[in-house]
Amino acid sequence: MEPFFLAGSRGALFVVYHPPSTGCRECGGVLYVPPFAEEMNKARRMATLQARRMAESGFGVLIPDLYGTGDSAGDFADARWAIWQDDLMRCAEWLRQRGHERLTLWGVRLGGLLAMDRVEPVVAARLLLWQSVLSGQRFLHQFLRLRLTADRFKGGGDSMGQLQQKLAAGQSLEVAGYELHPELASALEQACPVTPPTQVRVDWFEVAGTADAGLSPASQRVVETWRTAGVAVHPQTVIGDAFWATQEIAEAPTLLDATLMAVLDKAL
C-alpha cells in the first residue's frame, strides 16, 4: 500500500495505491470512484478490503480522495462535478504511466454515475458498479432531506422547495456537516446513467437482504437499455448489509468474494 499526493487541477489529491503482488500476472489497473459525502467514509473500509484482494490477484488499484473530500486539497464547499471528472482523468493517466493499460472504473453509489460518465473519456475496458445511484436528482433530494430532518428537530426550517430555491439563487447549503455549493447541486440534478461503449464489460452488483432478491426495478430498466444498445452487462445481487449507510462501519463479505470472482473471470 502506497499513500501519496497526486497533482490535481485545483490542488493535491490524496491517493492510496495498492500495487499488484509480486509474482502475479498483471491483470490491469482499477480506479476507484468513491461515494458522496458521509457515504464515502462509511464505504472506505470495504473499498480497502476489496483493493487488497484485487492487488493480491494481480491488479493495481488506485483509491483517490477527490478534490474537496477526505485528505485531498480543498473544502467540500469547493467541490465541483467538473473538477472530479478531471481528477479521474489524471488518476487514470497515472495508472497508465505505471504500466496498467487496461483500466477498470469501479464506482460506488454516486461514484457509479461519475464512473459511467468517465468510461468513454478514460477509454476504460470495464465498468464495475456497487449499488450505483441511477438518478442524481433523486439522490440530491434524499441528501437535502437530511437538512429538513435536522431543521425539524430544531423546531422549524425550510421546505424542500425553499431549499431548492436557495440553491437556484446561488446560495450554498449546509447539509449534515457538508457545505453544498449550488454548482455541485446543479450537476447532481442533471446526473443520469450514461450508456458505455459496446466494447466495455459491465459488472453490476447490488446488495440485498435475501438470497432471492433481484435487481431494483430502476436498475433492471437501465440494464435492459444497455443490453439493447449492445453492452455486455453482468448483474448480480448478493446478500449483505448496506455498508454505505449503516450506523457503524460494516462489511459485506459476500460482495467482496463475488466481485473478485467477477473481475478474475474476465481479467481483460
C-alpha positions as CSV (number, residue, x, y, z in Angstrom):
1,M,0.0,0.0,0.0
2,E,1.5,3.3,-1.1
3,P,-0.2,6.6,0.1
4,F,0.9,9.8,-1.6
5,F,-0.3,13.0,-3.1
6,L,-1.1,13.3,-6.9
7,A,-1.2,16.6,-8.6
8,G,-4.7,17.7,-9.4
9,S,-6.0,20.7,-11.4
10,R,-7.0,22.6,-8.2
11,G,-4.7,21.1,-5.6
12,A,-3.1,17.9,-4.4
13,L,-5.2,14.7,-4.4
14,F,-4.5,12.2,-1.6
15,V,-4.5,8.7,-3.1
16,V,-3.6,5.2,-2.0
17,Y,-2.1,2.8,-4.5
18,H,-2.3,-0.9,-4.0
19,P,0.3,-2.4,-6.3
20,P,-0.2,-5.9,-7.7
21,S,1.5,-8.6,-5.7
22,T,5.0,-9.7,-6.8
23,G,4.8,-12.8,-9.0
24,C,1.2,-12.3,-10.1
25,R,0.1,-12.0,-13.7
26,E,-0.6,-8.3,-14.3
27,C,-4.3,-8.0,-14.7
28,G,-4.7,-4.3,-15.3
29,G,-5.5,-1.2,-13.3
30,V,-8.5,-0.4,-11.2
31,L,-9.6,3.2,-10.4
32,Y,-12.0,3.6,-7.5
33,V,-14.6,6.3,-7.8
34,P,-15.9,7.0,-4.3
35,P,-19.4,7.7,-2.9
36,F,-20.6,11.1,-1.9
37,A,-20.2,12.9,1.5
38,E,-20.6,10.6,4.5
39,E,-21.2,7.5,2.3
40,M,-17.5,7.9,1.3
41,N,-16.4,7.5,4.9
42,K,-18.8,4.5,5.5
43,A,-17.6,2.7,2.4
44,R,-13.9,3.3,2.9
45,R,-13.2,0.0,4.8
46,M,-15.0,-2.1,2.1
47,A,-13.0,-0.3,-0.6
48,T,-9.7,-1.0,1.2
49,L,-10.6,-4.7,1.7
50,Q,-11.6,-5.1,-1.9
51,A,-8.5,-3.3,-3.2
52,R,-6.2,-5.6,-1.1
53,R,-7.9,-8.6,-2.6
54,M,-7.6,-7.3,-6.1
55,A,-3.9,-6.4,-5.6
56,E,-3.2,-9.9,-4.3
57,S,-4.6,-11.2,-7.5
58,G,-2.6,-9.0,-9.9
59,F,-4.5,-5.7,-10.2
60,G,-3.0,-2.3,-9.5
61,V,-5.7,-0.4,-7.6
62,L,-5.8,3.4,-7.0
63,I,-8.1,4.8,-4.4
64,P,-8.3,8.6,-4.5
65,D,-10.0,11.2,-2.3
66,L,-11.5,13.6,-4.9
67,Y,-10.9,17.3,-4.6
68,G,-12.6,18.8,-1.6
69,T,-13.0,15.5,0.1
70,G,-11.1,13.4,2.6
71,D,-7.4,14.3,2.9
72,S,-7.2,16.0,-0.5
73,A,-6.9,19.7,-1.0
74,G,-9.9,22.0,-0.8
75,D,-13.0,22.0,1.3
76,F,-16.2,20.3,0.4
77,A,-17.7,23.7,-0.4
78,D,-15.1,23.9,-3.2
79,A,-16.0,20.6,-4.8
80,R,-17.4,20.5,-8.3
81,W,-18.5,17.7,-10.6
82,A,-16.3,19.0,-13.4
83,I,-13.2,19.0,-11.1
84,W,-14.0,15.5,-10.1
85,Q,-14.2,14.5,-13.7
86,D,-10.7,16.0,-14.3
87,D,-9.4,14.3,-11.1
88,L,-10.4,10.9,-12.5
89,M,-8.7,11.6,-15.8
90,R,-5.5,12.4,-14.0
91,C,-5.7,9.3,-11.9
92,A,-6.3,7.1,-14.9
93,E,-3.3,8.6,-16.6
94,W,-1.2,7.9,-13.5
95,L,-2.2,4.3,-13.6
96,R,-1.3,4.0,-17.3
97,Q,2.1,5.5,-16.6
98,R,2.6,2.7,-14.1
99,G,2.0,0.2,-16.9
100,H,-1.7,-0.5,-16.4
101,E,-3.0,-0.1,-19.9
102,R,-6.3,-2.0,-19.3
103,L,-8.4,0.0,-16.8
104,T,-11.5,-0.7,-14.8
105,L,-13.5,2.1,-13.3
106,W,-15.0,1.0,-10.0
107,G,-17.9,3.2,-8.9
108,V,-19.7,3.0,-5.6
109,R,-23.1,4.7,-5.1
110,L,-22.9,8.2,-6.6
111,G,-19.4,7.3,-7.8
112,G,-21.2,4.9,-10.1
113,L,-22.8,7.7,-12.0
114,L,-19.5,9.6,-12.1
115,A,-17.7,6.4,-13.3
116,M,-20.3,5.9,-16.1
117,D,-19.7,9.5,-17.2
118,R,-15.9,8.8,-17.4
119,V,-15.8,5.4,-19.0
120,E,-15.5,6.7,-22.6
121,P,-13.1,9.6,-22.0
122,V,-10.8,7.3,-19.9
123,V,-11.1,4.5,-22.5
124,A,-11.8,2.0,-19.8
125,A,-12.2,-1.7,-20.6
126,R,-14.5,-2.5,-17.7
127,L,-17.1,-0.7,-15.5
128,L,-17.6,-2.2,-12.1
129,L,-20.6,-0.8,-10.1
130,W,-21.5,-1.3,-6.5
131,Q,-25.1,-0.2,-5.6
132,S,-24.9,2.6,-8.1
133,V,-27.1,5.7,-7.8
134,L,-29.2,6.0,-11.0
135,S,-30.8,9.4,-10.6
136,G,-28.6,12.3,-9.4
137,Q,-31.8,14.3,-8.9
138,R,-33.4,11.8,-6.6
139,F,-30.1,11.4,-4.7
140,L,-29.8,15.1,-4.3
141,H,-33.3,15.3,-2.9
142,Q,-32.5,12.5,-0.4
143,F,-29.4,14.4,0.7
144,L,-31.4,17.6,1.2
145,R,-33.9,15.7,3.3
146,L,-31.1,15.3,5.9
147,R,-31.2,19.1,6.2
148,L,-35.0,19.0,6.5
149,T,-34.9,16.4,9.3
150,A,-32.2,18.3,11.2
151,D,-34.2,21.5,10.9
152,R,-37.4,19.8,12.2
153,F,-35.5,18.7,15.4
154,K,-34.6,22.4,15.9
155,G,-38.2,23.4,15.6
156,G,-38.5,24.8,12.1
157,G,-36.7,25.3,8.9
158,D,-37.3,25.5,5.2
159,S,-39.3,23.2,2.9
160,M,-37.7,21.2,0.1
161,G,-39.0,23.8,-2.3
162,Q,-37.4,26.6,-0.3
163,L,-34.0,24.8,-0.2
164,Q,-34.1,24.3,-3.9
165,Q,-34.9,28.0,-4.4
166,K,-31.9,28.9,-2.3
167,L,-29.7,26.7,-4.4
168,A,-31.1,28.1,-7.6
169,A,-30.4,31.6,-6.3
170,G,-26.7,30.7,-5.9
171,Q,-26.7,30.1,-2.1
172,S,-24.7,27.3,-0.6
173,L,-26.5,25.0,1.9
174,E,-25.1,23.2,5.0
175,V,-26.3,19.6,4.9
176,A,-25.3,17.1,7.6
177,G,-22.0,18.9,8.1
178,Y,-21.2,19.4,4.4
179,E,-21.4,22.7,2.6
180,L,-23.1,22.0,-0.7
181,H,-22.3,24.6,-3.4
182,P,-25.1,25.3,-5.9
183,E,-22.9,24.4,-8.9
184,L,-22.4,20.9,-7.5
185,A,-26.1,20.6,-6.7
186,S,-26.9,21.6,-10.2
187,A,-24.6,19.0,-11.6
188,L,-26.1,16.3,-9.4
189,E,-29.6,17.3,-10.6
190,Q,-28.5,16.6,-14.1
191,A,-26.5,13.4,-13.5
192,C,-28.0,10.3,-15.1
193,P,-26.8,6.9,-16.4
194,V,-24.5,7.1,-19.5
195,T,-24.5,4.1,-21.8
196,P,-21.0,2.7,-22.1
197,P,-19.4,1.9,-25.4
198,T,-20.2,-1.7,-26.6
199,Q,-16.7,-2.9,-26.0
200,V,-16.9,-2.2,-22.3
201,R,-17.8,-5.1,-19.9
202,V,-20.1,-4.1,-17.1
203,D,-20.2,-5.9,-13.8
204,W,-23.2,-4.6,-11.8
205,F,-23.6,-5.5,-8.2
206,E,-26.4,-4.8,-5.7
207,V,-26.6,-5.8,-2.1
208,A,-29.9,-7.2,-0.7
209,G,-31.1,-8.8,2.5
210,T,-32.3,-12.1,1.0
211,A,-30.8,-14.5,-1.5
212,D,-33.8,-14.4,-3.8
213,A,-33.9,-10.6,-4.2
214,G,-33.3,-9.3,-7.7
215,L,-32.1,-6.0,-9.0
216,S,-34.2,-2.9,-8.2
217,P,-36.7,-2.0,-10.9
218,A,-34.7,1.1,-11.8
219,S,-31.5,-1.0,-12.2
220,Q,-33.4,-3.5,-14.3
221,R,-34.5,-0.8,-16.7
222,V,-31.0,0.6,-17.2
223,V,-29.5,-2.9,-17.6
224,E,-32.1,-3.7,-20.3
225,T,-31.5,-0.4,-22.1
226,W,-27.7,-1.0,-22.1
227,R,-28.2,-4.6,-23.3
228,T,-30.4,-3.4,-26.1
229,A,-27.6,-1.0,-27.1
230,G,-25.2,-4.0,-27.3
231,V,-23.4,-3.6,-24.0
232,A,-22.4,-6.8,-22.1
233,V,-23.9,-6.3,-18.7
234,H,-23.5,-8.9,-15.9
235,P,-25.7,-8.1,-13.0
236,Q,-25.6,-9.9,-9.7
237,T,-27.4,-9.5,-6.3
238,V,-25.6,-10.6,-3.2
239,I,-26.6,-10.8,0.5
240,G,-25.1,-8.2,2.7
241,D,-25.5,-5.0,4.8
242,A,-25.9,-1.6,3.2
243,F,-22.4,-0.7,4.4
244,W,-22.5,2.8,2.9
245,A,-25.4,3.7,5.2
246,T,-25.1,1.7,8.4
247,Q,-24.7,3.4,11.7
248,E,-21.4,1.6,12.4
249,I,-18.8,0.7,9.8
250,A,-20.0,-2.6,8.2
251,E,-18.6,-5.2,5.8
252,A,-20.3,-7.2,3.1
253,P,-18.0,-10.3,2.7
254,T,-20.2,-11.9,0.0
255,L,-19.8,-8.8,-2.1
256,L,-16.1,-8.9,-1.8
257,D,-16.0,-12.5,-2.8
258,A,-18.4,-12.1,-5.8
259,T,-16.6,-9.0,-7.0
260,L,-13.2,-10.7,-7.1
261,M,-14.6,-13.7,-8.8
262,A,-16.2,-11.5,-11.5
263,V,-13.0,-9.5,-12.3
264,L,-10.9,-12.6,-12.3
265,D,-13.3,-14.5,-14.5
266,K,-12.7,-11.9,-17.2
267,A,-9.2,-10.4,-16.4
268,L,-9.3,-8.3,-19.5
